[in-house]
Amino acid sequence: MTILNITNDGLPNVLAVLYARVLASRGGISRDELLTAVAPAEIVEDGGSQASKTLNRWSELGMFTEKDGVISAPDKPAKKPSSTLEEIALTRRVACKYALADTNNENFWATEGARSADLTRTLAWAMAQDAFNTRLSELEALEADQIQNDGRRLMRNPTRQNGYRFWAEFLGFSRQPGGDIDPTVAVRDVLDELIRPGTEIGARDFIDRLAQKLPVLDGGRWRNLVLAEVDPIALPRLQLGQISSALSRALLCLRAEGELLLVNRADTGSSIVLTGFQGVRADLTFQAIARPASGGR
């Protein structure tokens, strides 16, 4: 099992439709009824195969449960989404949680039976690259320079490259066109779990909490496992207190959108230093992060 082989293991848009249909059922829906509603065999070109494969894979990851032929969603929200955009956002947040979960990454370097680890490994590695100067087309060459162990590489496989492009964008770690490295959406999705509106925390504490929720970012357990395989000469390590350009980009975007305030206070714990173009430490140091009471969105 994998996620990056989208032909055999499903697509984000199909997952979003499946999840929305299950949520709409409230009490659950039979497998046959779900697949017929989402991908009628007489209409879709593959006879509904892609819908079935997507449902199977994400059921194995825990996003769906099946009992006596009835499909339900363990993470069903208290309030039903009121629009298609809300349905997609909810699917994205739940899928990200399961993709990065410990239980789905136990065999982290496995080539077979990796569950979601191939996606997690690739995200963790990509989020450590220069977010301001790297495109999807360059990732294969960068990986070859940085990872000497052939068994640890992922981007040389065109199938996995294509799968990464789809899932990274859907989960909020990339922007198209060009496959820009940008985790702004993924970070925004977990803000409510990190800091309440109208409150402030130390910048370092914020980064540590974020690493728990999105462990492919700075300080996260999956990021650390991947960086242990990366040549520090080919990809220099960050200095103490410095955060990656990918996370720097996300924080700057959220500041511009009014979601976060980056606060300079000499008396507030340890500071973070943002990273700019080509890994250069930006002249931006912050000791605290605050969230406006009203939010920016």
TORKOLSE-270812 format. One record per residue (C-alpha): residue number from 0; residue in one letter; x, z, y. Coordinates in Angstrom, 1 decimal. Layout:
REM residues N
<NUM, A, <X, Z, Y>>
...
***
This chain:
REM residues 297
<0, M, <0.0, 0.0, 0.0>>
<1, T, <1.1, -0.8, 3.5>>
<2, I, <-0.5, -1.5, 6.9>>
<3, L, <1.7, -4.2, 8.3>>
<4, N, <0.7, -6.9, 5.8>>
<5, I, <-2.5, -7.8, 7.6>>
<6, T, <-3.5, -10.5, 5.2>>
<7, N, <-3.7, -8.0, 2.3>>
<8, D, <-4.3, -4.7, 4.1>>
<9, G, <-6.7, -5.4, 7.0>>
<10, L, <-6.9, -6.1, 10.7>>
<11, P, <-7.6, -3.8, 13.8>>
<12, N, <-10.6, -5.8, 14.9>>
<13, V, <-12.2, -5.5, 11.5>>
<14, L, <-11.5, -1.8, 11.3>>
<15, A, <-13.2, -1.3, 14.7>>
<16, V, <-16.3, -3.1, 13.5>>
<17, L, <-16.4, -1.1, 10.2>>
<18, Y, <-15.9, 2.2, 12.0>>
<19, A, <-18.6, 1.4, 14.6>>
<20, R, <-21.1, 0.5, 11.9>>
<21, V, <-20.4, 3.7, 9.9>>
<22, L, <-20.8, 5.8, 13.1>>
<23, A, <-24.1, 4.1, 13.9>>
<24, S, <-25.4, 5.1, 10.4>>
<25, R, <-24.9, 8.8, 11.3>>
<26, G, <-25.6, 10.0, 7.7>>
<27, G, <-23.4, 7.4, 6.0>>
<28, I, <-24.0, 3.9, 4.6>>
<29, S, <-23.6, 2.3, 1.2>>
<30, R, <-20.5, 0.3, 0.6>>
<31, D, <-22.5, -2.9, -0.1>>
<32, E, <-24.7, -2.5, 2.9>>
<33, L, <-21.7, -1.9, 5.2>>
<34, L, <-19.7, -4.9, 4.0>>
<35, T, <-22.8, -7.1, 4.2>>
<36, A, <-23.5, -6.0, 7.7>>
<37, V, <-19.9, -6.4, 8.9>>
<38, A, <-18.9, -9.6, 7.0>>
<39, P, <-21.8, -11.5, 5.3>>
<40, A, <-20.2, -13.3, 2.4>>
<41, E, <-22.2, -16.5, 3.1>>
<42, I, <-21.0, -16.6, 6.7>>
<43, V, <-17.4, -15.5, 6.9>>
<44, E, <-14.7, -17.9, 5.6>>
<45, D, <-13.1, -15.4, 3.2>>
<46, G, <-16.3, -14.3, 1.7>>
<47, G, <-15.9, -10.8, 3.1>>
<48, S, <-12.5, -10.2, 1.6>>
<49, Q, <-10.8, -9.0, 4.8>>
<50, A, <-13.5, -6.5, 5.5>>
<51, S, <-13.2, -5.1, 2.0>>
<52, K, <-9.4, -4.9, 2.2>>
<53, T, <-9.6, -3.1, 5.5>>
<54, L, <-12.1, -0.6, 4.3>>
<55, N, <-10.0, 0.1, 1.2>>
<56, R, <-6.8, 0.7, 3.0>>
<57, W, <-8.2, 2.9, 5.7>>
<58, S, <-10.2, 4.9, 3.1>>
<59, E, <-6.9, 5.5, 1.3>>
<60, L, <-5.5, 6.8, 4.6>>
<61, G, <-8.5, 9.1, 5.0>>
<62, M, <-10.3, 7.5, 7.9>>
<63, F, <-13.3, 6.8, 5.7>>
<64, T, <-14.6, 8.8, 2.7>>
<65, E, <-16.8, 7.6, -0.1>>
<66, K, <-19.1, 9.6, -2.3>>
<67, D, <-21.6, 8.1, -4.8>>
<68, G, <-21.1, 4.7, -3.2>>
<69, V, <-21.9, 6.0, 0.4>>
<70, I, <-19.2, 5.5, 3.1>>
<71, S, <-18.9, 8.1, 5.9>>
<72, A, <-16.5, 9.1, 8.6>>
<73, P, <-14.9, 12.6, 8.6>>
<74, D, <-14.1, 12.4, 12.3>>
<75, K, <-17.6, 11.5, 13.4>>
<76, P, <-18.0, 12.5, 17.1>>
<77, A, <-20.7, 14.9, 18.3>>
<78, K, <-22.0, 12.1, 20.6>>
<79, K, <-22.4, 8.6, 19.5>>
<80, P, <-20.4, 6.1, 21.6>>
<81, S, <-22.6, 4.4, 24.2>>
<82, S, <-20.8, 1.1, 24.4>>
<83, T, <-18.5, -1.3, 22.5>>
<84, L, <-15.6, -0.2, 24.6>>
<85, E, <-16.2, 3.5, 23.7>>
<86, E, <-16.4, 2.5, 20.0>>
<87, I, <-13.1, 0.6, 20.2>>
<88, A, <-11.4, 3.5, 22.0>>
<89, L, <-12.7, 6.0, 19.5>>
<90, T, <-11.5, 3.8, 16.6>>
<91, R, <-8.1, 3.5, 18.2>>
<92, R, <-7.7, 7.3, 18.6>>
<93, V, <-8.8, 8.1, 15.1>>
<94, A, <-6.8, 5.3, 13.5>>
<95, C, <-3.6, 6.5, 15.4>>
<96, K, <-4.2, 10.1, 14.1>>
<97, Y, <-4.4, 9.0, 10.5>>
<98, A, <-1.5, 6.4, 10.8>>
<99, L, <0.9, 9.0, 12.1>>
<100, A, <-0.3, 11.9, 9.9>>
<101, D, <2.1, 13.7, 7.6>>
<102, T, <0.1, 12.9, 4.5>>
<103, N, <0.4, 9.2, 5.1>>
<104, N, <4.1, 9.3, 5.8>>
<105, E, <5.4, 11.4, 3.0>>
<106, N, <7.4, 8.5, 1.4>>
<107, F, <8.9, 7.7, 4.7>>
<108, W, <11.5, 5.1, 3.5>>
<109, A, <9.6, 3.8, 0.5>>
<110, T, <9.3, 0.0, 0.1>>
<111, E, <6.3, 0.4, -2.2>>
<112, G, <3.4, 2.9, -1.8>>
<113, A, <4.5, 3.7, 1.8>>
<114, R, <0.9, 4.2, 3.0>>
<115, S, <1.3, 3.9, 6.8>>
<116, A, <5.1, 4.7, 6.9>>
<117, D, <6.1, 1.1, 7.5>>
<118, L, <4.1, 1.0, 10.7>>
<119, T, <5.2, 4.6, 11.7>>
<120, R, <8.9, 3.7, 11.2>>
<121, T, <8.6, 0.5, 13.3>>
<122, L, <6.8, 2.3, 16.1>>
<123, A, <9.3, 5.1, 16.2>>
<124, W, <12.2, 2.6, 16.4>>
<125, A, <10.5, 0.3, 18.9>>
<126, M, <9.6, 3.2, 21.2>>
<127, A, <13.3, 4.0, 21.5>>
<128, Q, <14.2, 0.6, 22.8>>
<129, D, <14.5, -0.5, 26.5>>
<130, A, <10.8, -0.7, 27.4>>
<131, F, <11.6, -2.6, 30.6>>
<132, N, <13.7, -5.3, 29.1>>
<133, T, <12.7, -5.9, 25.4>>
<134, R, <10.2, -8.4, 24.0>>
<135, L, <8.8, -8.7, 20.5>>
<136, S, <10.9, -11.8, 19.9>>
<137, E, <14.0, -9.8, 20.4>>
<138, L, <13.3, -6.9, 18.0>>
<139, E, <14.7, -8.5, 14.8>>
<140, A, <18.1, -9.1, 16.4>>
<141, L, <18.2, -5.6, 18.0>>
<142, E, <17.3, -4.0, 14.7>>
<143, A, <20.1, -5.9, 12.9>>
<144, D, <22.6, -4.6, 15.5>>
<145, Q, <21.4, -1.0, 15.4>>
<146, I, <20.6, -0.4, 11.7>>
<147, Q, <23.3, -1.2, 9.2>>
<148, N, <21.4, -0.2, 6.1>>
<149, D, <19.4, -3.3, 5.0>>
<150, G, <16.9, -1.1, 3.2>>
<151, R, <15.9, 0.6, 6.4>>
<152, R, <15.1, -2.6, 8.4>>
<153, L, <11.6, -3.9, 9.0>>
<154, M, <11.6, -6.6, 11.7>>
<155, R, <13.4, -9.3, 9.7>>
<156, N, <10.2, -9.8, 7.7>>
<157, P, <7.9, -12.2, 9.6>>
<158, T, <4.8, -10.7, 7.9>>
<159, R, <5.7, -7.3, 9.1>>
<160, Q, <6.5, -8.5, 12.6>>
<161, N, <3.1, -10.0, 12.9>>
<162, G, <1.4, -6.9, 11.6>>
<163, Y, <3.4, -4.7, 14.0>>
<164, R, <2.3, -6.9, 16.9>>
<165, F, <-1.4, -6.4, 16.0>>
<166, W, <-1.3, -2.7, 15.3>>
<167, A, <1.1, -1.7, 18.1>>
<168, E, <-1.2, -3.2, 20.7>>
<169, F, <-4.4, -1.9, 19.1>>
<170, L, <-3.1, 1.7, 18.8>>
<171, G, <-1.9, 1.7, 22.4>>
<172, F, <1.9, 1.3, 22.1>>
<173, S, <2.3, -2.2, 23.3>>
<174, R, <0.8, -4.7, 25.8>>
<175, Q, <0.4, -8.4, 25.4>>
<176, P, <1.4, -11.0, 26.3>>
<177, G, <5.0, -10.7, 25.1>>
<178, G, <4.7, -7.5, 23.1>>
<179, D, <5.8, -5.3, 25.9>>
<180, I, <6.8, -1.8, 24.8>>
<181, D, <4.3, 0.5, 26.6>>
<182, P, <2.7, 3.6, 25.0>>
<183, T, <0.6, 4.3, 28.1>>
<184, V, <-2.7, 4.0, 26.3>>
<185, A, <-1.6, 6.1, 23.3>>
<186, V, <-0.4, 8.8, 25.7>>
<187, R, <-3.6, 8.7, 27.7>>
<188, D, <-5.7, 9.1, 24.5>>
<189, V, <-4.2, 12.5, 23.8>>
<190, L, <-4.1, 13.9, 27.3>>
<191, D, <-7.1, 16.1, 26.7>>
<192, E, <-5.2, 17.8, 23.8>>
<193, L, <-2.1, 18.4, 25.9>>
<194, I, <-3.3, 19.6, 29.3>>
<195, R, <-6.7, 20.5, 30.7>>
<196, P, <-7.9, 18.9, 34.0>>
<197, G, <-7.0, 21.1, 37.0>>
<198, T, <-4.0, 22.7, 35.3>>
<199, E, <-0.2, 22.4, 35.3>>
<200, I, <2.5, 22.9, 32.6>>
<201, G, <6.3, 22.6, 32.5>>
<202, A, <7.5, 19.1, 32.1>>
<203, R, <9.5, 19.9, 29.0>>
<204, D, <6.6, 21.7, 27.4>>
<205, F, <4.4, 18.6, 28.0>>
<206, I, <7.0, 16.4, 26.2>>
<207, D, <7.2, 18.8, 23.3>>
<208, R, <3.4, 18.9, 22.9>>
<209, L, <3.3, 15.2, 23.1>>
<210, A, <5.8, 14.9, 20.3>>
<211, Q, <3.5, 16.9, 18.1>>
<212, K, <0.6, 14.5, 18.8>>
<213, L, <2.5, 11.3, 18.8>>
<214, P, <5.6, 11.9, 16.7>>
<215, V, <6.9, 8.4, 17.2>>
<216, L, <7.8, 9.3, 20.8>>
<217, D, <10.6, 11.5, 22.2>>
<218, G, <11.4, 14.5, 20.0>>
<219, G, <8.8, 13.6, 17.4>>
<220, R, <9.6, 14.1, 13.7>>
<221, W, <9.3, 10.4, 12.9>>
<222, R, <11.4, 9.3, 15.8>>
<223, N, <14.1, 11.7, 14.8>>
<224, L, <14.1, 10.5, 11.2>>
<225, V, <14.5, 6.9, 12.4>>
<226, L, <17.2, 7.6, 15.0>>
<227, A, <19.3, 9.3, 12.3>>
<228, E, <19.6, 5.8, 10.8>>
<229, V, <20.5, 4.1, 14.1>>
<230, D, <24.1, 3.4, 15.2>>
<231, P, <24.6, 5.5, 18.3>>
<232, I, <27.0, 3.0, 19.8>>
<233, A, <24.4, 0.1, 19.5>>
<234, L, <21.7, 2.4, 20.8>>
<235, P, <23.2, 5.2, 22.9>>
<236, R, <21.4, 8.6, 22.7>>
<237, L, <19.6, 10.0, 25.7>>
<238, Q, <21.3, 12.8, 27.7>>
<239, L, <19.9, 16.3, 27.7>>
<240, G, <16.6, 16.3, 29.5>>
<241, Q, <16.4, 12.6, 29.7>>
<242, I, <13.3, 10.9, 28.3>>
<243, S, <13.1, 7.3, 26.9>>
<244, S, <12.2, 4.3, 29.1>>
<245, A, <9.0, 3.9, 27.0>>
<246, L, <7.8, 7.4, 27.7>>
<247, S, <9.0, 7.1, 31.3>>
<248, R, <6.9, 3.9, 31.7>>
<249, A, <3.8, 5.7, 30.3>>
<250, L, <4.2, 8.7, 32.7>>
<251, L, <4.7, 6.4, 35.7>>
<252, C, <1.7, 4.3, 34.8>>
<253, L, <-0.5, 7.5, 34.4>>
<254, R, <0.8, 8.8, 37.7>>
<255, A, <-0.1, 5.5, 39.4>>
<256, E, <-3.6, 5.6, 37.8>>
<257, G, <-4.1, 9.2, 39.1>>
<258, E, <-4.2, 10.7, 35.6>>
<259, L, <-1.1, 12.9, 36.0>>
<260, L, <1.0, 14.4, 38.8>>
<261, L, <4.7, 14.6, 38.3>>
<262, V, <5.8, 17.7, 40.2>>
<263, N, <9.2, 18.7, 41.7>>
<264, R, <9.6, 22.4, 41.6>>
<265, A, <12.9, 24.1, 41.3>>
<266, D, <11.5, 27.3, 39.8>>
<267, T, <9.5, 25.7, 36.9>>
<268, G, <11.4, 25.8, 33.7>>
<269, S, <13.5, 22.9, 32.4>>
<270, S, <13.2, 19.4, 33.9>>
<271, I, <12.9, 15.9, 32.6>>
<272, V, <14.7, 12.9, 33.9>>
<273, L, <13.1, 9.5, 33.7>>
<274, T, <14.9, 6.4, 32.4>>
<275, G, <14.8, 3.0, 34.1>>
<276, F, <16.0, -0.5, 33.4>>
<277, Q, <18.7, -1.0, 30.7>>
<278, G, <18.7, 2.8, 29.9>>
<279, V, <19.9, 3.9, 33.4>>
<280, R, <18.8, 7.4, 34.4>>
<281, A, <16.3, 6.9, 37.2>>
<282, D, <16.6, 9.1, 40.3>>
<283, L, <13.3, 10.8, 39.3>>
<284, T, <13.5, 14.4, 38.0>>
<285, F, <10.4, 16.5, 37.5>>
<286, Q, <10.0, 20.1, 36.5>>
<287, A, <6.2, 20.2, 35.9>>
<288, I, <3.3, 18.0, 35.1>>
<289, A, <-0.2, 18.5, 36.4>>
<290, R, <-3.5, 16.9, 35.8>>
<291, P, <-6.0, 16.5, 38.7>>
<292, A, <-9.3, 18.3, 38.2>>
<293, S, <-11.3, 15.1, 38.5>>
<294, G, <-8.9, 12.8, 36.5>>
<295, G, <-8.1, 9.2, 37.5>>
<296, R, <-10.6, 7.5, 35.3>>
***
